[in-house]
Amino acid sequence: MLLTSVNDIDSRFEGSKTSGGTINLEKYRGKMGTGLTDAYQLLMQIEGTPCLKVKTGKLELVTLTKHFGGSAKDLTYMGVEISAEDMQKLGMAVEPKMYNGQLMIKCTKPGVAHITVKAVGGGNRPGTGSVMGGIEITKTFAVIARETGAENGGWL
């Protein structure tokens, strides 16, 4: 779990950094390990909650195929739930929603929050004891919203 709870580091080694001298960042590619450990992602893995990473300040479309399977685009999405407190924490003016099998979300503040996506597989409404329909699927995700702060797009 620890090894799969890392953020890429090699892509951040671009150009140079001047701080008391000039450092060529590109010479460090492939020499800094597998990445930066993200403690929150690790805790969410222990809990069994998948993490969705989004950038702040832009509308993101997040594909959920690896979480709902190859037929994620064919599910009937019933909605996305997020608390008002979590929306405020992430600076969201509009609730996230599903669009063409992808989660549409815009966060303006960095932070973390939980969202729940509800869908129906095998029909356009949930079945009951007396009504034919599909099977309701509910999945909770941790949204991690981050901005890039350094001039090279991240670390250093």
N, C-alpha and C positions, 0 to 999 in steps of 0.2 A: 504494500500500500504506500509506503514511503517513497519508493522509486517512481510510482505513478502519480505522485502528488507534487510534481515539480513543474515549473514554468521554464520554457526555453531560455537559454542564456546566450548561446552562440550567435543568434540572429541580432543580438544587441551589440556585438563587437564590430562596429563600423567606424571608419574615420579615425580621428585621434582626439585625445583629451589633454588639455594643457592645465597643469596644476603643479607649479614649481618646476616644471619640465614638460616635455611633450611625450605622451605615451601613444604608441601605435596600437590601437585596440585590436586590429585584425590579427596580430600575431598571437593573440590569446584564444582564438577559435579552436575548439576541440581539446582544450587543455584545462578547462575549468569544471569538469565533471558533467553530470547529466542535466544539471539545471539548478534553479533556485527553489528550495523547498518552500511550499506554501502550506503553512500549518493549518489554515482553515480547510483547504482541500483535503488534507489528511484526516482531520476530524470528521468531515462530511463523509469520507469513504468508510470510516469506522462505523458511522451511524447508518451508512447505506444510502445516503442522499447524493445523487449526481450533481456536479457543479456545472453551471453554464457561465462562461466568461464573456462579458460584453465591455466595450469601450464606452466611456462617458462622452456625452455631447453629440452622439450621432445615433440615428435610428438603425437598429440592428435587426437582421433576420437570422434567427438561430435555428438550424436544422435539428430536429429531434429524432432522426432516424435511428441513431445508435441506442436511443433509450426506448423507443416504441417499436423498433424493428423495421424491416424493409418496406412494410406497407403503411408507414406513418403518414404518407401523403394521402392515403385512401381512407383514413379514419374520419369519422364525423366528430369534430371538436365541439364540445358543449360549453367551453369557456375556460378562462384563466382566472384564478383567485389569488389575490394578494391583499394583505391588510393595509389600511390607510396609513398606519404607522410605518410599515415597510416602504410604501410608495413615497412617503415624505422623506424617509431616510435616504433613498436613492434619488431624490429630486425628480420624481416622475409626475408630470402634469396629466398624463393619460394612462389608463390601465393597459397593461400588455394584452395582446390578443393574438389569436392564431390567424395566419394568412397563408394559404396554399401549403398547409402542412408544416409551416415554420412559425416559430414564436417571434412576434414583432414587439420590440421593446426599445424604449429610449430612457436612459438614465442620465441625469445631469450632475449627479454627485457620486463620488466613489463610496463604496460600502458593500455590504452583503445583506441579502434578504432571502426569504423563502417564498416561492410561488407554487401553486398547484395547478396542473393542467388536467382537465377532464375531457374524456373522449369516449366514443362508442365504436367498438369493432364489430363488423358483421351486420351492420344496419345503420339506420339514421336516427334511431332512438333506442334507449335501453329496453330490453324485454322484461316482462313480468310474468307472474303465474298465469295471467289471462291474456296477455298481449305479446304477439311475436315481435322480436327485436334482437338487437345485438347485446354484447357484453360491455358493461361500463368499465372503463379503465381510468384510474386516477394515479397520477405520478407527481410527487413533490420534488422540486429542484431547489438548489441553492444558487442564487444569482450572485455572481461576483462582478461588480462594476469597478473598473480601474481606469485611470487616466494615465497618459504617458507624460512624464515630467522632464526628462533629460532631453537635450538637443539631439541625441542619437536615437530617440524613441523609447528609452527605458533606462536601464541600469547604467551607471557611470555617467 
